[in-house]
Amino acid sequence: MNIKRVLILLAGLLIIVGCIPSLHPLYTEKDLVFEKALLGTWQDQNSDDSSWTFSQGGDKEYKLTYTEDGKKGEFIVHLLKIKDKMFIDFYPKEQEGINGFYSAHMVPAHSFMLVKQIEPTLQMCCLNSNKLKEIIQNDPKAVKHEKLGDGDDKDIFTASTEELQSFIMKNIDTPDFFADPSNLKKVKVDTDKKASEIK
């Protein structure tokens, strides 16, 4: 299959709008951290149409259920630190109910955000796609990438984890390298209501 066609299919698996997909994770095992403060359900302070529910999936792994307009997507998530900066890496879980032939043509990808803080509000931000485009136009070899189809402004990173980390940290202080952060507040669970639902 033509690599550009594969990359276009890959982009369809990403629910987190605006984040630039990557074939490789941003982390290695030594970079991983776990923060209990991230656990729970978070919502945008200005909208209740979407929610992010993080639960523990492993020693240094989270499960994320991202809900938007009633539609859910599940991700395997890792927190990581590179020097003094924290990032979050998302990877879609396999979807059930998809036939084998169709799923064989779907190539999942990683996406990541800079985590500015977890408390009192969760602030995460994607790379600024316009700034990334400017950097790549000035130096096409700045980071390995591919276009997602002819005439499409969106890119996908094909750089290795080490190369990707190097590129991010080289530009970490570049103005507008990251887009404006999300501002998510933790949703308080009504324990009495939850207990009655279990009964």
Protein Blocks (a to p, Z undefined) as FASTA:
>chain_A
ZZklmmmmmmmmpmbghiacdfbdfbdfklpccdfklgccdddfkbckbccddddfbfbb
ccddddeehiacddddddddehjbccddddddddehiafklmmmpccdddddddfbfbfb
dcdddddfklmmmmmmmmmmlpgcddebehiabdcdfbdfklmmmmmmmmmmgghkbccd
dddddddddfklmmmmmZZ
